[in-house]
Amino acid sequence: MRRRDFIGLVGSVAVWPLTAHAQPAGMRRVGVLLGVPENDPETKSRIKAFRLGMRDAGWIEGRNVHIEYWYAGTDRDAINKNVTEVIRVAPDVIVANSTPVMAALRAATTTIPIVFVVVNNPVGQGFISNLTNPGGNVTGFSFIEPEIVGKWINLLRDVKPDLARLALLFNPDTAPYYNAYLRSFKASPQQPGVEVNPAHVRNAAEVEQTITELARDQRSGLIVGADPFTVATRVVILKSAEQHRVPLICPYRQFTHDGGLMSYGPDTADVFRRSSSYVDRILKGERVGNLPVQSPDKFELVVNLKTAKTLGISMRESFLLLADEVIE
C-alpha cells in the first residue's frame, strides 16, 4: 500500500496539500521510492538528508516542489504496485532506492528521469551501460564496491586475530551482486587467509540457522551485506548473533547502535543528501544520461565497545582511535 510522508522538517514551511490540482503553476514533482521499511530509523535518516539537500538547493516542499514518498520494502508485489503508481503520477524525476526497486522502475519507463541511490553494481545489473556516460534516463549514486569485502575482513581480524571463517549474509533475490563481489574478492592476488563463503538467506528462519551453524566454530565471524532484506530483518540478525556470541560487521551504523560489534561503510544519509544535487540539476534542465554515476566519498567506522566486552574482545586503543564513533 502506498504511503505518503509529508511531515516537514522542524522549522520548514508547511507542505502543499495532497491533491495534485491544488498545486500552484510551476510546481515540480519528485517521486521517491524506497526499498526499506517506512518506520525504520535508517529510512528516516535517508529522507531527512534528502530533504535537507533539496532545501539547500532552493527546492522548498509546498512552495516550488511537491515530493511524494513510497515505501516498497522487499515484497515484489508491493514494489510492482508502487512502481505502477509512481509511473501513473508521472513526476519530473524519480529517486529509486534498492536493487529490486530500481529493476522494477527500469522495466517500467525509459522516459522519466531516474536517479538511483544506494544501489550496487549498476552496470553489472544492467541498469546503465557505463558509469561515465550512462545515457538513457538513468544515473545515480552507487554504494558498495567489491573492494570493501577485504576491508570488512581485515577490520574483523584486527579485533579477532584468530578469525578463520566468515559468512557473508545476504538475500540473493534482493542483493544478487554479492555473489559476483565474492568471486572478484577470491580472484584477487592478496588474500587475508580467512575462508569467506556466501550465506544465502530469504527469511528469518534461514538467518537463525546460518548464525547457529556459524557459531559452532569459535573462530567464526559474520559479515552482513548491504541489502534491503538485512535492514528489514535487523532485529533477528542481531538477536541471533548476540545469542550465539558471533561478532559481526555491517555497512550500516544502525546495526552497531542496535548491538552489532561494528560497522564500516558509506554514510547512507550523505549519499541521499548528495543525490538531491542530481535531482536539482535535472529539474533545471540537464539531461540525466549525461550525468556520471558517483561513488560514495564519506565512509564511517562505528564500534560498539559494550558488545566487544560482552564477546570477550579486547580492542586496542590505536584501533579505537580510527573509529568515527565508539559506543560505550
C-alpha positions in Angstrom: 0.0 0.0 0.0 1.3 3.4 -0.9 2.1 5.7 2.0 2.8 9.4 1.7 5.2 11.1 4.0 4.6 14.8 4.3 6.0 15.5 7.7 8.1 18.6 7.3 11.5 19.2 8.9 11.4 21.3 12.0 11.3 24.9 11.1 10.4 24.3 7.5 7.4 25.7 5.7 4.1 23.8 5.6 3.8 21.2 2.8 1.4 21.6 0.0 -2.0 19.8 0.1 -2.1 16.2 -1.2 -4.3 16.8 -4.2 -2.5 17.4 -7.4 -5.0 20.0 -8.7 -4.2 22.2 -5.6 -0.6 22.7 -6.7 0.3 26.2 -8.0 1.6 26.7 -11.5 5.2 25.8 -11.9 5.3 23.3 -9.1 7.7 20.5 -9.9 7.1 16.9 -8.9 9.6 14.4 -7.5 8.8 10.8 -6.6 10.9 8.9 -4.1 10.5 5.1 -3.9 12.4 3.5 -1.1 13.1 -0.2 -0.6 13.3 -0.1 3.2 10.6 -0.1 5.8 8.8 3.2 6.4 9.4 3.4 10.2 13.0 2.2 10.3 15.5 4.7 11.7 17.6 4.2 8.6 14.7 5.2 6.4 14.0 8.4 8.4 17.7 9.3 8.3 17.7 9.0 4.5 14.6 11.0 3.9 15.7 13.8 6.3 19.1 14.0 4.5 17.4 14.2 1.0 15.0 16.9 2.2 17.9 19.0 3.6 19.8 18.6 0.3 16.7 19.7 -1.7 16.2 22.7 0.7 19.8 23.8 0.4 19.4 23.7 -3.4 16.4 26.0 -3.2 13.6 23.4 -3.5 11.1 24.0 -0.7 8.3 21.5 -0.4 4.9 23.2 -0.9 6.5 26.2 -2.5 8.2 25.1 -5.7 8.4 21.3 -5.4 6.0 18.5 -4.4 7.8 15.4 -3.2 5.9 12.2 -2.8 7.3 9.2 -0.9 6.5 5.5 -1.3 7.8 2.7 0.9 8.0 -0.6 -1.1 10.0 -2.8 1.3 11.3 -6.0 -0.3 8.0 -7.6 -1.3 8.0 -7.9 -5.1 4.2 -7.4 -5.5 4.3 -4.3 -3.3 7.2 -3.0 -5.3 5.5 -3.5 -8.6 2.3 -1.9 -7.3 4.1 1.2 -6.1 6.1 1.4 -9.3 2.9 1.4 -11.3 1.5 4.2 -9.1 4.7 6.3 -9.4 4.6 6.0 -13.2 0.9 7.0 -13.2 1.8 10.1 -11.2 4.4 11.0 -13.8 6.8 13.0 -11.7 9.6 15.1 -13.3 12.2 12.9 -11.5 12.1 9.6 -9.7 14.6 8.8 -6.9 15.0 5.0 -6.6 16.4 3.2 -3.6 17.4 -0.5 -3.7 18.1 -3.0 -6.4 14.5 -4.5 -6.6 13.0 -1.0 -6.8 15.5 0.0 -9.5 14.9 -3.1 -11.5 11.1 -2.6 -11.5 11.4 1.0 -12.5 13.9 0.3 -15.2 11.5 -2.1 -16.8 8.5 0.3 -16.4 9.9 3.5 -18.0 12.5 4.7 -20.4 11.4 8.3 -20.4 11.0 9.6 -16.8 14.5 10.5 -15.4 15.6 8.2 -12.6 18.3 8.9 -10.0 19.2 5.7 -8.2 20.6 6.0 -4.6 22.4 3.3 -2.6 22.3 0.8 -5.5 25.2 -1.5 -6.0 26.9 -2.6 -9.3 24.6 -0.6 -11.6 26.5 -1.6 -14.7 26.7 -5.3 -13.8 23.0 -5.4 -13.1 22.2 -3.8 -16.4 20.7 -0.5 -15.1 23.2 1.6 -17.1 25.7 0.9 -19.9 28.7 2.7 -18.2 29.5 4.9 -15.2 30.9 7.9 -17.0 28.2 8.4 -19.6 25.1 6.4 -18.5 22.9 7.5 -21.4 19.2 6.9 -21.4 17.1 8.0 -18.5 19.1 6.6 -15.6 22.0 7.8 -13.5 22.7 7.9 -9.8 24.8 7.2 -6.7 26.3 3.7 -6.1 27.1 2.3 -2.6 29.2 -0.8 -2.1 32.2 -1.7 -4.3 33.7 -5.2 -4.3 36.9 -4.0 -2.6 35.1 -3.3 0.6 34.8 -7.1 1.3 38.5 -7.2 2.0 38.2 -4.2 4.3 35.4 -5.9 6.3 37.6 -9.0 6.7 40.6 -7.0 7.8 38.7 -5.0 10.4 37.2 -8.1 11.9 40.6 -9.8 12.0 42.1 -6.7 13.6 39.9 -7.3 16.7 39.7 -11.1 16.4 43.2 -12.3 15.4 42.1 -16.0 15.4 39.4 -15.4 12.8 39.4 -18.3 10.3 35.9 -18.4 8.9 33.4 -15.8 7.7 29.9 -15.9 6.2 28.7 -13.1 4.0 25.0 -13.0 4.8 22.6 -11.6 2.1 19.4 -12.3 0.2 20.3 -13.3 -3.4 16.9 -12.1 -4.6 17.4 -8.5 -3.3 21.2 -8.3 -3.4 22.4 -10.6 -6.2 25.6 -8.7 -6.8 27.3 -10.2 -3.7 28.0 -13.4 -5.5 30.0 -11.5 -8.1 31.7 -9.5 -5.4 32.9 -12.6 -3.6 34.2 -14.1 -6.9 36.1 -10.9 -7.5 37.5 -10.9 -4.0 38.6 -14.5 -4.2 40.3 -13.9 -7.5 42.4 -11.1 -6.1 46.1 -11.8 -5.5 46.3 -10.8 -1.9 44.1 -12.9 0.3 43.8 -12.3 4.1 43.9 -16.0 5.0 40.3 -16.2 6.1 37.7 -18.5 4.5 34.7 -16.5 3.2 31.6 -18.1 1.9 28.2 -16.7 0.9 25.2 -17.3 3.2 22.0 -17.0 1.1 19.0 -16.2 3.3 15.5 -15.4 2.4 13.7 -15.5 5.7 14.2 -15.2 9.4 14.5 -18.9 10.0 17.3 -19.2 7.5 19.1 -16.3 9.2 18.9 -18.0 12.5 20.0 -21.3 11.0 23.0 -19.7 9.3 24.2 -18.0 12.5 23.7 -21.1 14.6 25.8 -23.2 12.3 28.5 -20.4 12.1 28.7 -20.3 15.9 29.9 -24.0 16.1 33.4 -22.7 15.2 34.5 -20.1 17.8 36.9 -18.7 15.2 34.0 -17.5 13.0 32.5 -14.1 12.2 29.7 -12.7 10.2 29.5 -10.0 7.5 26.0 -8.6 7.0 25.7 -7.4 3.4 24.1 -4.0 2.5 20.7 -5.3 1.4 17.1 -4.1 2.0 16.4 -7.6 3.3 19.0 -7.4 6.0 17.7 -3.9 7.0 14.2 -5.4 7.4 15.5 -8.4 9.4 18.0 -6.4 11.5 16.4 -7.4 14.8 16.5 -11.1 14.0 20.2 -10.9 12.8 21.4 -9.0 15.9 19.4 -11.1 18.4 20.8 -14.4 16.9 24.4 -13.0 16.7 24.1 -11.9 20.4 22.7 -15.3 21.5 25.4 -17.3 19.7 28.2 -14.8 20.5 29.1 -14.2 16.9 31.0 -11.0 16.1 29.6 -9.2 13.1 30.4 -6.2 10.8 27.9 -4.4 8.6 27.9 -1.3 6.4 25.1 0.3 8.3 25.8 2.2 11.5 22.2 1.4 12.8 23.3 -2.2 13.3 26.1 -1.1 15.6 23.8 1.3 17.5 21.4 -1.7 18.0 24.1 -4.0 19.3 26.3 -5.2 16.5 30.0 -5.3 17.1 30.9 -2.7 14.4 30.0 -1.2 11.1 32.1 0.2 8.2 30.6 1.6 5.1 29.4 4.7 3.2 27.3 7.2 5.1 23.9 6.5 3.6 22.5 9.8 4.7 25.3 11.6 3.0 24.7 9.7 -0.2 21.0 10.6 -0.1 21.8 14.2 0.5 24.2 14.2 -2.4 21.6 12.7 -4.7 19.5 15.8 -4.3 22.1 17.7 -6.4 21.3 15.5 -9.4 17.6 15.9 -8.9 18.2 19.7 -8.8 20.2 19.6 -12.0 17.6 17.5 -13.8 14.8 19.8 -12.7 16.8 22.7 -14.1 17.1 21.1 -17.5 20.2 18.9 -17.6 19.9 15.5 -19.3 20.0 12.7 -16.9 22.1 10.4 -19.2 24.9 13.0 -19.3 25.4 12.9 -15.5 28.1 10.4 -14.5 27.4 7.9 -11.7 29.0 8.9 -8.5 30.5 6.7 -5.8 30.4 7.4 -2.0 33.1 9.7 -0.7 32.3 9.6 3.0 32.9 6.3 5.0 32.3 5.7 8.7 33.7 3.2 11.2 31.5 2.7 14.2 32.4 0.4 17.1 30.2 -0.9 19.9 32.6 -1.3 22.8 29.9 -2.7 25.1 29.3 -5.5 22.6 33.0 -6.1 22.3 33.3 -6.6 26.1 30.3 -9.0 26.0 32.1 -11.1 23.3 35.3 -11.1 25.3 37.0 -9.0 22.6 39.7 -6.5 23.7 40.2 -3.6 21.3 43.5 -1.8 21.1 43.4 1.9 21.8 45.0 2.5 18.4 42.1 0.7 16.7 39.5 2.7 18.6 41.2 5.9 17.5 40.4 5.0 13.9 36.7 4.9 14.7 34.4 7.8 13.8 32.2 6.8 16.8 32.7 4.5 19.8 29.6 3.3 21.6 30.2 2.7 25.2 
